[in-house]
Structures are given as structure tokens and as C-alpha cells.
């Protein structure tokens, strides 16, 4: 099975790293974010064709 591959610049990786359990595998968890921020991310993601990260 193939998964979408996210490609990030080093600056993007530095900004994302504190909030995602990993940046290079298909399964990840959101961490260190308020519940309201996570809810807003998922609301937008539900209409977005790309990946959450």
C-alpha cells in the first residue's frame, strides 16, 4: 500500500516537530496543542484534499 509522502523544508520541520509524533510516517498523533486548535485543524482537514500535516 502506498501513502502520500509529505515533504517539508527544514524550517517547516522545526515548526511541526513539537506538535506531531513523527513527520515521515503515515500514522502520527497531534501533541502539545489545545483541544480547540485540534478541532479547528480537523474541521479544515475534512474539506482539504491534502494531508493534515
C-alpha positions as CSV (number, residue, x, y, z in Angstrom):
1,X,0.0,0.0,0.0
2,X,1.3,3.4,-0.9
3,X,0.9,6.5,1.3
4,X,1.2,10.2,0.4
5,X,4.7,11.5,1.3
6,X,4.9,14.9,2.9
7,X,8.0,16.9,2.0
8,X,9.0,19.7,4.4
9,X,11.8,22.2,4.4
10,X,14.0,22.2,7.5
11,X,12.3,25.4,8.7
12,X,8.8,23.7,8.4
13,X,10.1,20.6,10.2
14,X,11.3,22.7,13.1
15,X,7.8,24.3,13.4
16,X,5.9,21.0,13.0
17,X,8.2,18.8,15.2
18,X,6.8,19.9,18.6
19,X,3.2,19.1,17.5
20,X,3.4,15.8,15.7
21,X,4.8,12.5,16.9
22,X,6.6,11.9,13.6
23,X,6.9,13.7,10.3
24,X,7.8,10.9,7.9
25,X,5.4,8.0,8.6
26,X,1.7,7.7,7.6
27,X,0.4,7.3,11.2
28,X,1.0,10.2,13.7
29,X,-0.6,11.9,16.6
30,X,-1.0,15.6,17.4
31,X,0.6,16.6,20.7
32,X,1.1,19.8,22.7
33,X,-1.9,21.6,21.1
34,X,-5.1,22.9,22.8
35,X,-8.2,20.9,22.0
36,X,-9.8,23.9,20.2
37,X,-6.8,24.1,17.9
38,X,-7.0,20.4,17.1
39,X,-10.7,20.7,16.5
40,X,-10.1,23.6,14.0
41,X,-7.4,21.6,12.2
42,X,-9.7,18.6,11.8
43,X,-12.6,20.8,10.6
44,X,-10.4,22.3,7.9
45,X,-8.8,19.0,7.0
46,X,-12.2,17.4,6.4
47,X,-12.6,19.7,3.3
48,X,-8.9,19.6,2.2
49,X,-7.7,17.2,-0.4
50,X,-4.1,17.1,1.0
51,X,-2.7,15.7,4.2
52,X,-3.2,17.1,7.7
53,X,0.5,17.8,8.2
